[in-house]
């Protein structure tokens, strides 16, 4: 039989394969898939898993597996019930939470020329996963253990994982809020100019360019506001003392 060669290192291929499988996920398959994700999200002994883009895509797969992504709540009509049981009783909860946080930290530097902007898109699906995990005692305790270890090793030569994680959360929150404010300021200035009629006498091409910029600034402001809210929200529940 003739097949098509697709390199396994392709993040998009992995993502498509698992999204297809998730459609008919049952409890047994859920344990297998989640176990696989926990093993490989932070695995560095396999060359392919050193690819930060691939590991970030696996985090997207994990988000798709999460029960909160399901819209239908009736267990008889969906696999929500299986997903809930998988995550509630997953035997490697400690490693799964740690793996996700490790990926969050590792994608700070991907080696890509657009890594600074790209990292926010990669981190977006991780926020709802962390929030969901925080609702289960086994996951919450594993995250708290990472925090306790970080507190006990604040002066270590190599900063603990959770300390680096919190540092990145704070830095991201500051950057995203600052960017959002700057874009909102640009929108205000351009909207005042437009309402005042300053654009009426401009050449049609120049006016179209300004309209395009105004729309682009609106989209960027919305993105940075949403991401800053997600980041600050994550900091909030991690420090809630629950």
C-alpha positions as CSV (number, residue, x, y, z in Angstrom):
1,X,0.0,0.0,0.0
2,X,1.3,3.4,-0.9
3,X,1.3,6.0,1.8
4,X,2.1,9.6,2.2
5,X,5.1,10.5,4.2
6,X,4.4,13.0,6.9
7,X,7.2,13.8,9.4
8,X,6.1,13.2,13.0
9,X,7.8,16.3,14.1
10,X,5.2,18.4,12.4
11,X,3.2,20.2,15.2
12,X,0.1,20.6,12.9
13,X,0.1,16.9,12.0
14,X,0.1,15.9,15.7
15,X,-2.6,18.4,16.4
16,X,-4.9,17.2,13.6
17,X,-4.5,13.5,14.5
18,X,-5.4,14.0,18.1
19,X,-8.3,16.4,17.5
20,X,-9.7,13.8,15.1
21,X,-9.4,11.1,17.8
22,X,-10.9,13.3,20.6
23,X,-14.2,13.3,18.8
24,X,-14.9,9.7,19.9
25,X,-12.8,9.6,23.0
26,X,-13.9,7.1,25.7
27,X,-12.7,6.6,29.2
28,X,-10.0,4.0,28.4
29,X,-8.7,6.0,25.5
30,X,-8.8,9.1,27.6
31,X,-6.4,7.6,30.2
32,X,-4.1,6.5,27.4
33,X,-4.1,9.8,25.6
34,X,-3.7,11.9,28.8
35,X,-0.9,9.6,30.0
36,X,0.8,10.1,26.7
37,X,0.5,13.9,26.9
38,X,1.8,13.9,30.5
39,X,4.8,11.8,29.4
40,X,5.8,13.8,26.3
41,X,4.9,17.4,27.2
42,X,8.0,17.8,29.3
43,X,10.1,14.9,27.9
44,X,13.5,15.9,26.7
45,X,15.1,12.6,26.2
46,X,13.3,12.3,22.8
47,X,14.8,14.5,20.2
48,X,11.4,15.3,18.6
49,X,10.0,16.6,21.9
50,X,12.7,19.2,22.1
51,X,10.7,21.1,19.5
52,X,9.0,23.9,21.5
53,X,6.4,24.3,18.8
54,X,5.4,20.7,18.9
55,X,5.2,20.7,22.7
56,X,3.0,23.9,22.6
57,X,0.7,22.2,20.1
58,X,0.4,19.2,22.5
59,X,-0.8,21.7,25.1
60,X,-3.6,22.7,22.6
61,X,-4.5,19.0,22.3
62,X,-4.8,18.8,26.1
63,X,-7.1,21.8,26.0
64,X,-9.3,20.1,23.5
65,X,-9.4,17.0,25.7
66,X,-10.5,19.0,28.8
67,X,-14.1,18.4,29.8
68,X,-14.8,22.2,29.9
69,X,-14.5,22.3,26.1
70,X,-17.6,20.2,25.7
71,X,-20.8,22.0,25.0
72,X,-23.3,19.2,25.5
73,X,-23.8,18.4,29.2
74,X,-25.8,15.2,28.9
75,X,-23.5,12.2,29.6
76,X,-25.8,10.0,27.4
77,X,-25.3,12.4,24.4
78,X,-21.6,13.1,24.7
79,X,-18.3,11.9,26.2
80,X,-18.2,14.6,28.8
81,X,-18.7,12.0,31.6
82,X,-15.7,10.0,30.4
83,X,-13.5,13.1,30.3
84,X,-14.5,14.2,33.8
85,X,-13.6,10.8,35.2
86,X,-10.3,10.7,33.3
87,X,-9.1,14.0,34.7
88,X,-10.6,13.6,38.2
89,X,-8.8,10.2,38.8
90,X,-5.8,10.6,36.5
91,X,-2.9,8.8,38.3
92,X,-0.2,11.1,37.0
93,X,-1.9,14.4,37.9
94,X,1.3,15.6,39.5
95,X,3.3,15.1,36.4
96,X,0.7,16.5,34.1
97,X,0.4,19.8,36.0
98,X,4.2,20.1,36.2
99,X,4.6,19.3,32.5
100,X,2.2,22.0,31.5
101,X,4.0,24.6,33.6
102,X,7.3,23.5,32.2
103,X,6.0,24.0,28.6
104,X,4.7,27.4,29.6
105,X,8.2,28.3,30.8
106,X,10.2,26.7,28.0
107,X,8.3,28.5,25.1
108,X,9.7,31.8,26.4
109,X,12.5,31.2,23.9
110,X,11.6,29.1,20.9
111,X,14.4,30.2,18.6
112,X,11.9,31.6,16.2
113,X,12.4,35.2,14.9
114,X,8.8,36.0,15.9
115,X,9.0,34.1,19.3
116,X,8.0,37.2,21.4
117,X,4.6,37.5,19.8
118,X,4.2,33.8,19.2
119,X,4.6,32.8,22.8
120,X,1.3,34.5,23.8
121,X,-0.6,32.5,21.2
122,X,1.0,29.3,22.5
123,X,0.2,30.2,26.1
124,X,-3.4,31.1,25.5
125,X,-4.8,27.5,25.8
126,X,-2.8,26.9,28.9
127,X,-4.7,29.4,31.0
128,X,-8.1,27.5,31.0
129,X,-6.2,24.2,31.5
130,X,-4.5,25.5,34.7
131,X,-7.8,27.0,35.9
132,X,-9.6,23.6,35.4
133,X,-6.8,21.8,37.1
134,X,-7.0,24.1,40.1
135,X,-10.5,22.9,40.7
136,X,-9.3,19.4,41.5
137,X,-7.5,18.7,44.7
138,X,-5.0,16.3,43.2
139,X,-3.9,18.8,40.6
140,X,-4.0,21.7,43.0
141,X,-1.8,19.9,45.5
142,X,0.7,19.1,42.8
143,X,0.9,22.8,41.9
144,X,1.2,23.8,45.6
145,X,4.0,21.3,46.0
146,X,5.9,23.1,43.2
147,X,5.2,26.4,44.9
148,X,6.5,25.1,48.2
149,X,9.6,23.7,46.6
150,X,10.2,27.1,45.0
151,X,9.8,28.9,48.3
152,X,12.3,26.6,50.0
153,X,14.8,27.1,47.2
154,X,14.6,30.8,46.4
155,X,18.4,31.2,46.6
156,X,19.2,28.2,44.4
157,X,21.6,28.8,41.5
158,X,19.1,27.4,39.1
159,X,15.7,29.1,39.9
160,X,13.0,26.5,40.6
161,X,10.4,25.9,37.9
162,X,7.5,27.5,39.7
163,X,9.5,30.6,40.5
164,X,10.3,31.1,36.8
165,X,6.7,30.5,36.0
166,X,5.4,33.2,38.4
167,X,8.1,35.6,37.1
168,X,6.9,35.1,33.5
169,X,3.3,35.5,34.5
170,X,4.0,38.9,36.2
171,X,6.2,40.0,33.2
172,X,3.5,39.0,30.7
173,X,0.8,40.8,32.7
174,X,2.8,44.0,32.8
175,X,3.7,43.9,29.1
176,X,0.2,43.0,27.9
177,X,-1.5,45.7,30.0
178,X,1.0,48.3,28.8
179,X,0.5,47.3,25.2
180,X,-3.3,47.3,25.6
181,X,-3.2,50.9,27.0
182,X,-0.9,52.1,24.2
183,X,-3.3,50.7,21.5
184,X,-6.3,52.2,23.2
185,X,-4.5,55.5,23.2
186,X,-3.8,55.2,19.5
187,X,-7.4,54.3,18.9
188,X,-8.6,57.4,20.8
189,X,-6.3,59.8,18.9
190,X,-7.3,58.4,15.5
191,X,-11.0,58.3,16.4
192,X,-10.9,62.0,17.4
193,X,-9.2,62.9,14.1
194,X,-11.8,61.0,12.2
195,X,-14.8,62.5,14.1
196,X,-13.3,65.9,13.7
197,X,-13.3,65.5,10.0
198,X,-9.5,65.5,9.5
199,X,-9.7,62.5,7.3
200,X,-12.3,64.0,4.9
201,X,-9.8,65.8,2.7
202,X,-7.2,63.0,2.5
203,X,-6.6,61.0,-0.6
204,X,-8.7,57.9,-0.8
205,X,-5.7,55.6,-0.5
206,X,-4.5,57.4,2.6
207,X,-7.9,57.3,4.1
208,X,-8.2,53.6,3.5
209,X,-4.9,53.1,5.2
210,X,-6.0,55.0,8.3
211,X,-9.2,53.1,8.4
212,X,-7.2,49.8,8.2
213,X,-4.9,51.0,11.0
214,X,-7.8,51.9,13.2
215,X,-9.4,48.5,12.7
216,X,-6.0,46.8,13.3
217,X,-5.4,48.8,16.5
218,X,-8.9,47.7,17.7
219,X,-8.1,44.0,17.2
220,X,-4.7,44.3,18.8
221,X,-6.1,46.2,21.8
222,X,-8.8,43.5,22.2
223,X,-6.2,40.7,22.0
224,X,-3.9,42.3,24.6
225,X,-6.8,43.0,26.9
226,X,-8.0,39.4,26.8
227,X,-4.6,38.0,27.3
228,X,-3.8,40.3,30.2
229,X,-7.1,39.4,31.9
230,X,-6.3,35.7,31.5
231,X,-2.8,36.2,32.9
232,X,-3.9,38.3,35.9
233,X,-6.8,35.8,36.5
234,X,-4.3,33.0,36.7
235,X,-2.1,34.9,39.2
236,X,-5.3,35.6,41.2
237,X,-6.4,32.0,41.7
238,X,-2.8,30.7,42.2
239,X,-2.5,33.2,45.1
240,X,-6.0,32.7,46.4
241,X,-4.9,30.5,49.2
242,X,-7.6,27.9,48.4
